[in-house]
Amino acid sequence: MMRDQVARFLADHYRFDQRRAAIAHDAGWRPAVWQAFARDLGILGAVLPEECGGLGGGAVETMILMEEFGKVLLVEPFLSTVVVAGGALRRSAPNSPLISAIIAGQARFALAAYEAKGRYNWADVSTEAVRQGDGYRLSGVKAVVQGAPFCTHLLVTARSGGERRDPRGLSLFVVEIDAPGLHAQTYRTNDGGRAADISFDQLAVPASALIGAEGAAAGLIEQLLDEAAAASVAEACGVLRRLLWDTVDYCKQRKQFGQPIGQFQALQHRMADMYTETEQAVSMSLMAHLKLADDQARAGAVSAAKVKVGKALRFVGENAVQLHGGMGVSDELAVGHYFKRATLLESAFGSADYHLARYEQLADRNWF
């Protein structure tokens, strides 16, 4: 029922031409759609606690929503707000008014976890959090903070102890986007979205901005990033389905030598391979989401899904563009936009190579 309801809404209010107009606008997103998510659909609380006004859903509900968002190339910050920030708050600050603000569509979050020198290593953090009086001072730079220009708050990882790459000593903070001492250099991303490089210059935050215990956020951060990676995998499945559907439809219409090119056996084989890759990706996504509640199996399942889906994005995306010919990379045709989104999702929260190495390390330790 949730899938059908969301799919109908997006079909009416998030057509390709509407999305294309939104990303071309200076704002880069559609606040009215976000408010409809909160007011009309109630999906901003889909996976948040019922006692806070949410629906009390879980990983499968997240997967369903992210698949539908992938099919329309949603630019609004659902993943970082509901999955990441909502996941952090419901675990460590269940009474926070920010949870209610998320459900009502009033608070939007971006995740500021990665730094330029750290690549995909979330523990490689140089941003410092120094105790000062009853609060903290944050200093450092976060790179490629996706969706930051749309948001009201940041979820920031900072080091309050330990060495640069040591998971121990990491803390998690909520920071308002307009706080004095915060500077954002915003820019467009390749897929039409928005991101920013964020610098903190002795930014003062109160003790209440700390999520969980000081210096003990490593476990929570890793869990949140696994959940975010799984959500990005589900979004990728939506992108894969659209790349496949649009390619099959185009091959039924495009004619050469007096017949649709979809009649050529070589191209039928190619599309059959694209279908197989897509269905395998969907299965891996479901497996990863079902394992999220298992602390022992979670990391291995997520990394396995990221590897498989990353390869599927490359294979299906490249073949979709090739079968469309030169039109496949044009701005006017939807498949070009889906291909750009596929290239970004391939590396979101860790590339296939990164997660393959992580999977091998977990296998050596017999974690699953």
Helices and strands as residue ranges (DSSP letters): H 2-13, H 16-24, H 31-36, I 37-41, G 43-45, G 50-52, H 59-72, H 78-78, I 79-85, H 86-92, H 97-103, E 109-112, E 128-132, E 135-146, G 148-150, E 153-159, E 170-176, E 182-188, E 194-206, G 207-209, E 210-211, H 218-253, E 255-256, E 259-260, G 261-263, H 265-290, H 298-324, G 325-329, H 334-347, H 352-364
